[in-house]
Amino acid sequence: MSRSDSKRKLRVSSEDSGVQITVLNQMLEPVAWGVQKVEVELAPGLYEARFAAGSSVRERLVALKSGPDPEVIHQEPIAFASAAPLLHTRTVVPEQSNAAARLSRQIHRRLGRGGRLLVFVRDRDLRARTSLAHGLALLGADGEVGSIEADGERGGGPDREHPPWAACSYELAAGSWRLRCAAPHVGAVEQTVVVCHAWQTQVFLERRRSHSGRARLPELSDASVLMAKTRDGFEPDLTEMRAAELARQSLRDGRAAVPASDLRAMVYGKRRNPMLAIYGAHLMIREAEPDRQFVRRVTNNLRRLVGDHPDVRALTLWHSPDEDVGDFADPPMLMSSWAILMKAARRRPDLIPDGSLSASIDRRVIAAGPWLRWRAL
């Protein structure tokens, strides 16, 4: 019997589409990897199937024996941590999931028409001493236009016996808006949130204790940003939402890239949640040999789906550096997009108009996390 004849096929899969799978041999050396599913032929022996979902990791020992049929290993959904109150996550609070779903279908304040924005801040325990959304503001081109604390509503807390939350649902004109929040040591921090016509952008924040150990503050750097059709609102049990959040966490953690063919599963859910495709495409361009044609197709589809979006235009700029994509007077949301823009602007300075917000933040950017954030003036 030849060496190849003694091998057996191993199929490893995960219920979640955003889970990164690695198969390791007895020396803990990777022999196969991919997203959601892996299929490989291996000699009989001991192996380990490792499933990474955000910061959560599950490991399964595989005793592969000779045989004609494939050995099948399937991993059920993994409870990972998330700022969004998604069901079946490690940090879910059911009352907060229900509140987010309900509020996403309401409008607390109208500042325009066409798109919507949900901002939801939460704690995971009952030790809160200050208002959750205090100091969290919505800004437009001319400055502050809304206060999450004043405009929205809140719930939970010791009297309700479940952790507190504060939220606001806005109706807005499509375009770029900003969130501003206090931050330790730097004063206030801002970042872009993009609202698209007929879509709701959903921003979920958790509060964390400052380095000084005093007040808790909403953590913009690890915000979970999702999108849904305005008629659908937040669906905490939707598989695509989990996949999008896992893709965002992969960008956050700077994980080793996986083959573009394995990332395609991430972008096919874009019709229910375009952020899944945006995250997936930005992961793809980290590959040693990115599939530029596939990224181009994803980008073109996204433009038809959500219209003008700076993080989609940045992808266009990446695969077609000379294409007319307009300017970036307003910063994109993702740090990955900002890196593309900074590189392109060295050759095409007109991409960042003089006197624009993008031009003014260059020296104030905070280089940490997946989101482009900058110190507010």
N, C-alpha and C positions, 0 to 999 in steps of 0.2 A: 504494500500500500504506500503510495507516495505521501509526502508531507502535506500537500494540499488536500488530499483525500481525507485526511484525519481531522481536518478542521470542521467546526460546526458554526452555524450562523447564530448570532446573538442579536436579538431585537430588544432595544431598551426604549421605553416611551414614558411620557408624563402626561397627566391629565391637563395640566396648564401649558398653554402654548408658548409662554415666555421663559420656561425653565431651561437652563443650560445643563446639558448632560455630558459627563466625562466618564469614559471607561478606562480604568487603570489596571495594569498587570500586577504581578506579585511584588515587583520592585517599585510600585506606585508611580510608574511611568505611564502617561496618557497614550492609549493606543487608538482611541476614537473619541470624537466629540461632535456636538451639534446642539440644536435647539429643538426641544420637544420630542424628537425621536432620533435614534441612532441605530444603524444596522451594519454589522461588521462580522466577518468570518475570522474565528480565532481557534488556535489549538486548544485542546482540553486543558483545564487547569483552573486555578483560583483567580478571580477578578473582582474588582470593586466597581459598582455603578454609583456615581456621585451625581446628585441632583442639587443644583444651586438655584434658589428662588430668592432674589434680593440678598439679605444677610443670613437667610436660613439655608441650611445645608442638610440633606439627607443622604445616607450612605447605605448601600445594599451589597452584601457579599454574594458573589455568584460563583457557584461550583459548576463549571462548565464541563460536561461529560460528552463523550462521543455519541453520535446519534444522527439520524437522517433529518429529523424535524428541528426547526429553530427553537432555541431557548428564548422564552419571552419574559421580560421583566417590565412591569408597569407600575408607575408611581402615582398614587392618588394625590389630589391637590395638597400643596404644602402651605402651612400657615405661616406666611411671612409678615413682617412688620410694614405698616403703611400709614401715612398721614391721612389717607382717605379711609373712611369707615366701610371698607369693602367686606362683604361677608366671607367667612372662612379664612380670614387673616388672623394673625396672632394678636393684633391690637384692636380688633373690632369691639365696639360697644353697640349692641343692637338698637338701643334707643337713639343713638346718634345716627345710625344708618337710616332709621325710619324718619328721623327729623330732616336729614339731608334730602332724602327722596321726596318728602312732602314739600319742603321749601323750594326745591328746584323747579316745582311746577307752579310757583306763585311769583308775584312781582311785588317787591317792597317799595321800590322807587323807580320812576321812569326818568331817564336823562337823555333819551333819544329813542330811536326805533330801528329795528332790523335784527339785532342780536341780543344775547343775554349773557350775564356774568353772575355766577354763584360763588361767593366767598364764604367758606365754612371753617371756623376755628374751634379746636376742641382740646380738652384735657383728657387724660386717661385715668385720673384718680380724683378724689374728692378733697384734695388739699388746697384748692384754689383760694386765694385771698384777694385777688384783684379781678377786675373785669377782663374777660378773655380778649376782647377786641379793642381794648383801650389803645389809642394811638395808631390804629391800623386805618389808613386812609386810601381812598380811590382818587387818582389824579388824572386829569385830562391835559390837553395841550396848554391850557391857561392856568394850571395849578389844581389845587384840591377842589373836588366837586362832591365828594361823598365821604361819610364816616360810617364804617361798618357797624360800630357800636350804636350810633344815633339812628341810622337808617333801618337797621334790621331787627332781629329778635333773638332771644336767648332762652335756654332751657337747661334742665338738669341741675346738678348741685346737691349739697347735703340734704335739702328738704325733699328732693325727689329720689334720693338714694341711688343715683347713677351720675357718672361724671358730666360736668357741664359742657355746654357748647354755645357758640354765638355765630350768627350767620346773617347774610344779607343777599337778596337776589335782585339784581338790577336789570332793567331793559335799557340797552345802549345802542348807539349807532355803531356799525361795524368799523373796526379800526384798532389802533394801538392805544391802550390805556396803561396806567401804572399803579402799582401798589406801593405804599410807603409804610415802613414800620420802624420803630425804635430798635436799635441794635447795640449790644455792649461795645464800649470803647470807640465806636465810630460815629455815634450820634444816631442818625437815621439812615436807612438803606432803602433803595428803590429797585424795582424790576418791572419789566414790561409784561402785560397780559394782553393777548390779542383776542378780539371778539370778531366773529365772522357772521355774515348774514345767514339767518335761519338756524344758527347753531348756538348752543350754550357752552361757554367755557366755564369749567368747574375747577376752582382752586381750593384745595384742602390743606390746612395748616395745623400743626400741633404746637403747643406751647412747651418751651423748655426753659429750665432755670438758667439764668445768666451766670457767667463765670464768677461774678461776685457773690453768688448764692442768694441774691435778693429776689426781685420780681421775676416772674416767668414772662417770656415774650414769645409771640408767634414766630416760628422758625421759617423764614422765607427760603433759606438755602435748600431745604429738603421738602419744598412744597410738592404735593401731588397735583398735577394738572391733567385734566381729562376733558373730553368734549362729547357732546351728545346733541342730537336734534332737539330743538326747543320743545317739540311736542312730547319728547320722551323723558327728558329730565335725567336725574341721577338714578341709575339702576345698580344697586350695590351687589347684586348677584350675577351680573353679566360677565361672562368669561373674557370678553374682549377688554373690559376694564381692568381685570387682573393682569392680562397680558401686557397692556399698555403701561401699567404701573411697574411691572417687572422690567420692561424695556427701559423705562426712565431710570430705574435703579442701576441698570447695567451701565448707562451713560454716567451716572453719578459715581459709580465705583471704578470706572475706567477699566472694566474687565477686558481680558484678552479677547480679541475679536474671534468670531467664528465664521465659517464659510458663508458667503453671501447666499448660496443656495439654501442653507438652513435658516437664514433670517427671513426668507420670503414668507414663511408662515406668519410672521409678525405683521406684515403689511397688508395681507389680504382682508383683515378685519376693519379696514379704514372707513367703510361706509357707515358703520355704527359709531366709530370713535376715531376720527382722523389723526389724533395724537399718536395712536398706535403706529400708523404709517410714518409719521414724522420722526418719532423715536427710532423706528426700525431703519429708516433710510440714513439717519445720522449715525447709527451703529455700523451700517454697511460701509460708509465712506472711511471707516477706520481700518478696513481690511488692507492687507499688504497689496493685494491686486483687486481693487473694488470692481464690481460689475457696473460700469458706467452706464451702459444701455438700460439695464434694469432700473437703476436709480433715476434715469431720465424718464422712463415710463411711469414710475411711481410719482415723480414730481409733476408730470403733466396731468396725471389723474387727480392729484391733490389740488392742483390749480383749478380744475373744473369743478371739484367738489366743494372747496371752501373759499374760492376766490383769492383775493390778494392777502397773502400772509408772509411776513418777512422771513420766517424760518423755512418756508417753501421756496421763496425767491433766493435765499442763500444756497439751497440745494441746486437750483438752476445755475447759479453763479459758479458752483463747484464743478458741475459737469459741462457747462458751456460758458467759459470765462468771458467771452466777448459778447454774449447775448445781452440785449437791452432788457434789464430787469427793473428799471426805475432806480430811484435813489433810496438810501436808508437813512432818511432824516430821523426816523424813530428807530431805536435799537430793536433787534430781534429778542426773542425770549431765551434762546439757548446759547450757552457759551460756545458750543460747537459752531453755531451760525456766526457768532462774532469773530471767531478765528478765521473762518472762510472770508468774511468781509474785510478784516484787517489785511489779510494777504492780498486780496484783489484790489484793495484801495491803494496799495503802493504803486500799482500800474494804472489804476483808474480812480484818481482822487475825487472825481465828480460823484462817486457813489456815496460819499459822506459830505453833504453840503456844508459850507462854512456857516457857522452860527446855529447849526441844528443841535438837537439834543444829543445825537450820536457823536457829533464833534466835541461836545462839551464834557462827555463822561470818560474820555480816553484815559485820563490820568487818575480816575476815581474808581475804576473797575476793581471789584473784589474777585480775585481768581481762585474760587473754591466752589465746588459743586457743579451741577449740570446747568444751573440757571445763570444768565448774565445779570449780575447785581452790581450796583455802584453806590458809593457814598453820596447821600443827598447834600446839596448845598445849604 
